[in-house]
Amino acid sequence: NIVFTVPDTAVVSVGFYDYNGNLIKPVFTGRLYREGQHSIRYNPYPLALVGHSYKVRMIKDGSLYREYYFAQ
């Protein structure tokens, strides 16, 4: 899970990226979150990325908010 808090309404996107910063696969795009604490569930080890190194990025209001690195 990715846990985060927004002080005001925010537009959030989460996706899988390669190490060059290219989007491989979105988890979701442009979801509106209201003020408060939220949790996003996702599978950090999708079968499509077996044998690859990648990162999961959370973009909030157009800027990088969180980034997690994975290698399978």
N, CA, C and O atoms as a DFTB+ gen file, in Angstrom:
288 C
 N C O
     1  1       0.830      -1.193       0.000
     2  2       0.000       0.000       0.000
     3  2       0.874       1.256       0.000
     4  3       1.966       1.274       0.569
     5  1       0.379       2.274      -0.635
     6  2       0.995       3.594      -0.552
     7  2       0.049       4.436       0.299
     8  3      -1.097       4.673      -0.086
     9  1       0.524       4.876       1.434
    10  2      -0.275       5.714       2.333
    11  2       0.182       7.159       2.155
    12  3       1.380       7.440       2.131
    13  1      -0.772       8.065       2.033
    14  2      -0.428       9.474       1.848
    15  2      -1.543      10.360       2.382
    16  3      -2.686       9.929       2.536
    17  1      -1.186      11.594       2.656
    18  2      -2.135      12.584       3.149
    19  2      -2.127      13.778       2.207
    20  3      -1.068      14.220       1.761
    21  1      -3.299      14.290       1.911
    22  2      -3.386      15.511       1.107
    23  2      -4.060      16.596       1.937
    24  3      -5.125      16.367       2.511
    25  1      -3.440      17.795       2.005
    26  2      -4.025      18.883       2.781
    27  2      -5.231      19.509       2.080
    28  3      -6.120      20.053       2.734
    29  1      -5.256      19.432       0.770
    30  2      -6.351      19.938      -0.057
    31  2      -6.631      18.896      -1.132
    32  3      -5.909      17.904      -1.235
    33  1      -7.643      19.103      -1.913
    34  2      -7.947      18.202      -3.015
    35  2      -6.732      18.092      -3.940
    36  3      -6.085      19.095      -4.244
    37  1      -6.423      16.859      -4.389
    38  2      -5.257      16.640      -5.248
    39  2      -5.587      15.608      -6.321
    40  3      -6.401      14.709      -6.111
    41  1      -4.940      15.755      -7.471
    42  2      -5.053      14.782      -8.557
    43  2      -3.833      13.877      -8.478
    44  3      -2.698      14.352      -8.474
    45  1      -4.074      12.558      -8.414
    46  2      -3.006      11.584      -8.185
    47  2      -2.985      10.546      -9.307
    48  3      -4.031      10.102      -9.781
    49  1      -1.770      10.169      -9.723
    50  2      -1.556       9.081     -10.680
    51  2      -0.479       8.168     -10.109
    52  3       0.447       8.633      -9.446
    53  1      -0.601       6.868     -10.367
    54  2       0.387       5.888      -9.932
    55  2       0.676       4.975     -11.110
    56  3      -0.240       4.566     -11.824
    57  1       1.961       4.651     -11.318
    58  2       2.312       3.771     -12.419
    59  2       3.661       3.120     -12.234
    60  3       4.442       3.505     -11.364
    61  1       3.925       2.121     -13.068
    62  2       5.214       1.424     -13.111
    63  2       6.086       2.122     -14.156
    64  3       5.641       2.378     -15.275
    65  1       7.335       2.428     -13.779
    66  2       8.265       3.143     -14.654
    67  2       9.570       2.374     -14.765
    68  3       9.973       1.683     -13.830
    69  1      10.234       2.498     -15.920
    70  2      11.567       1.913     -16.031
    71  2      12.566       2.883     -15.393
    72  3      12.190       3.973     -14.963
    73  1      13.830       2.484     -15.336
    74  2      14.825       3.315     -14.665
    75  2      15.200       4.563     -15.453
    76  3      15.932       5.414     -14.948
    77  1      14.706       4.685     -16.689
    78  2      14.909       5.905     -17.470
    79  2      13.751       6.882     -17.281
    80  3      13.748       7.968     -17.860
    81  1      12.768       6.492     -16.467
    82  2      11.628       7.359     -16.203
    83  2      10.478       7.222     -17.172
    84  3       9.553       8.035     -17.149
    85  1      10.512       6.193     -18.038
    86  2       9.434       5.967     -18.998
    87  2       8.324       5.138     -18.353
    88  3       8.598       4.140     -17.686
    89  1       7.089       5.546     -18.550
    90  2       5.948       4.811     -18.020
    91  2       5.829       3.462     -18.720
    92  3       5.745       3.402     -19.947
    93  1       5.822       2.382     -17.943
    94  2       5.645       1.038     -18.483
    95  2       4.174       0.671     -18.485
    96  3       3.628       0.218     -19.491
    97  1       3.536       0.880     -17.323
    98  2       2.128       0.526     -17.180
    99  2       1.513       1.365     -16.068
   100  3       2.038       1.396     -14.955
   101  1       0.399       2.048     -16.358
   102  2      -0.244       2.815     -15.297
   103  2      -1.034       1.902     -14.360
   104  3      -1.600       0.898     -14.793
   105  1      -1.068       2.256     -13.084
   106  2      -1.974       1.614     -12.122
   107  2      -3.303       2.353     -12.218
   108  3      -4.359       1.729     -12.325
   109  1      -3.250       3.682     -12.181
   110  2      -4.383       4.540     -12.499
   111  2      -3.853       5.937     -12.803
   112  3      -2.731       6.282     -12.433
   113  1      -4.673       6.734     -13.480
   114  2      -4.257       8.054     -13.917
   115  2      -5.314       9.095     -13.558
   116  3      -6.503       8.894     -13.805
   117  1      -4.875      10.202     -12.976
   118  2      -5.745      11.352     -12.769
   119  2      -6.901      11.148     -11.820
   120  3      -7.992      11.666     -12.060
   121  1      -6.691      10.410     -10.752
   122  2      -7.757      10.187      -9.778
   123  2      -7.779      11.338      -8.777
   124  3      -6.740      11.740      -8.255
   125  1      -8.971      11.861      -8.518
   126  2      -9.136      12.993      -7.611
   127  2      -9.298      12.495      -6.174
   128  3     -10.140      11.639      -5.904
   129  1      -8.492      13.031      -5.253
   130  2      -8.573      12.700      -3.835
   131  2      -8.872      13.966      -3.055
   132  3      -8.285      15.018      -3.306
   133  1      -9.779      13.857      -2.122
   134  2     -10.133      14.987      -1.258
   135  2      -9.197      15.038      -0.058
   136  3      -8.443      14.097       0.191
   137  1      -9.249      16.120       0.669
   138  2      -8.432      16.322       1.863
   139  2      -8.550      15.130       2.813
   140  3      -9.642      14.609       3.040
   141  1      -7.401      14.705       3.369
   142  2      -7.392      13.616       4.340
   143  2      -6.327      12.584       4.046
   144  3      -5.479      12.777       3.176
   145  1      -6.379      11.475       4.788
   146  2      -5.420      10.393       4.613
   147  2      -6.030       9.319       3.730
   148  3      -7.215       9.003       3.839
   149  1      -5.192       8.756       2.844
   150  2      -5.652       7.767       1.876
   151  2      -4.632       6.634       1.779
   152  3      -3.474       6.783       2.169
   153  1      -5.089       5.505       1.252
   154  2      -4.221       4.359       1.033
   155  2      -4.551       3.769      -0.329
   156  3      -5.717       3.557      -0.661
   157  1      -3.516       3.508      -1.108
   158  2      -3.686       2.926      -2.445
   159  2      -3.121       1.517      -2.420
   160  3      -1.967       1.321      -2.040
   161  1      -3.916       0.535      -2.819
   162  2      -3.450      -0.843      -2.918
   163  2      -3.060      -1.130      -4.368
   164  3      -3.751      -0.721      -5.302
   165  1      -1.960      -1.827      -4.537
   166  2      -1.528      -2.239      -5.863
   167  2      -0.624      -3.452      -5.703
   168  3      -0.112      -3.709      -4.614
   169  1      -0.429      -4.191      -6.776
   170  2       0.466      -5.355      -6.774
   171  2       1.857      -4.873      -7.166
   172  3       2.070      -4.519      -8.325
   173  1       2.819      -4.847      -6.228
   174  2       4.152      -4.335      -6.559
   175  2       4.979      -5.286      -7.427
   176  3       6.039      -4.901      -7.921
   177  1       4.506      -6.524      -7.620
   178  2       5.255      -7.515      -8.411
   179  2       4.385      -8.124      -9.503
   180  3       4.092      -9.319      -9.459
   181  1       3.967      -7.327     -10.481
   182  2       3.119      -7.881     -11.544
   183  2       3.885      -8.881     -12.413
   184  3       5.081      -8.719     -12.652
   185  1       3.196      -9.894     -12.871
   186  2       3.824     -10.930     -13.700
   187  2       4.466     -10.353     -14.954
   188  3       5.491     -10.861     -15.409
   189  1       3.889      -9.313     -15.512
   190  2       4.428      -8.717     -16.744
   191  2       5.830      -8.150     -16.546
   192  3       6.546      -7.946     -17.527
   193  1       6.244      -7.889     -15.304
   194  2       7.546      -7.282     -15.050
   195  2       8.533      -8.245     -14.409
   196  3       9.562      -7.814     -13.889
   197  1       8.239      -9.543     -14.437
   198  2       9.163     -10.537     -13.883
   199  2      10.490     -10.446     -14.626
   200  3      10.519     -10.410     -15.856
   201  1      11.584     -10.409     -13.875
   202  2      12.914     -10.339     -14.469
   203  2      13.371      -8.925     -14.802
   204  3      14.427      -8.742     -15.406
   205  1      12.593      -7.935     -14.419
   206  2      12.926      -6.544     -14.721
   207  2      13.150      -5.746     -13.441
   208  3      12.654      -6.104     -12.373
   209  1      13.897      -4.671     -13.567
   210  2      14.004      -3.684     -12.497
   211  2      13.093      -2.532     -12.887
   212  3      13.047      -2.139     -14.053
   213  1      12.380      -1.997     -11.930
   214  2      11.439      -0.928     -12.219
   215  2      11.158      -0.157     -10.939
   216  3      11.598      -0.545      -9.857
   217  1      10.426       0.929     -11.074
   218  2      10.012       1.696      -9.912
   219  2       8.533       2.020     -10.025
   220  3       7.978       2.081     -11.123
   221  1       7.913       2.223      -8.895
   222  2       6.525       2.656      -8.839
   223  2       6.562       4.114      -8.407
   224  3       7.145       4.455      -7.377
   225  1       5.940       4.958      -9.199
   226  2       5.916       6.388      -8.898
   227  2       4.491       6.830      -8.610
   228  3       3.532       6.399      -9.250
   229  1       4.395       7.703      -7.625
   230  2       3.140       8.371      -7.337
   231  2       3.334       9.836      -7.700
   232  3       4.218      10.509      -7.171
   233  1       2.499      10.316      -8.604
   234  2       2.538      11.705      -9.049
   235  2       1.322      12.405      -8.445
   236  3       0.187      11.970      -8.638
   237  1       1.568      13.493      -7.712
   238  2       0.486      14.248      -7.087
   239  2       0.517      15.667      -7.615
   240  3       1.526      16.363      -7.497
   241  1      -0.594      16.094      -8.199
   242  2      -0.704      17.433      -8.794
   243  2       0.447      17.739      -9.745
   244  3       0.972      18.852      -9.756
   245  1       0.837      16.744     -10.544
   246  2       1.844      16.935     -11.585
   247  2       3.291      16.819     -11.153
   248  3       4.190      16.951     -11.984
   249  1       3.544      16.571      -9.858
   250  2       4.918      16.460      -9.356
   251  2       5.141      15.114      -8.678
   252  3       4.224      14.539      -8.091
   253  1       6.361      14.628      -8.769
   254  2       6.707      13.368      -8.115
   255  2       6.506      13.506      -6.608
   256  3       7.025      14.433      -5.986
   257  1       5.751      12.579      -6.030
   258  2       5.462      12.618      -4.600
   259  2       6.146      11.475      -3.862
   260  3       6.731      11.684      -2.799
   261  1       6.075      10.257      -4.424
   262  2       6.729       9.092      -3.828
   263  2       7.294       8.225      -4.941
   264  3       6.808       8.236      -6.072
   265  1       8.355       7.458      -4.585
   266  2       8.969       6.565      -5.571
   267  2       9.519       5.355      -4.826
   268  3      10.198       5.494      -3.808
   269  1       9.217       4.165      -5.345
   270  2       9.648       2.910      -4.743
   271  2      10.363       2.079      -5.808
   272  3       9.885       1.980      -6.939
   273  1      11.513       1.477      -5.452
   274  2      12.309       0.711      -6.405
   275  2      12.110      -0.790      -6.180
   276  3      12.055      -1.257      -5.042
   277  1      12.001      -1.545      -7.298
   278  2      11.796      -2.986      -7.226
   279  2      12.678      -3.687      -8.259
   280  3      13.006      -3.110      -9.296
   281  1      13.051      -4.907      -7.979
   282  2      13.751      -5.761      -8.936
   283  2      13.221      -7.173      -8.715
   284  3      13.149      -7.647      -7.581
   285  1      12.857      -7.831      -9.793
   286  2      12.356      -9.206      -9.688
   287  2      13.358     -10.149     -10.293
   288  3      13.134     -11.360     -10.311
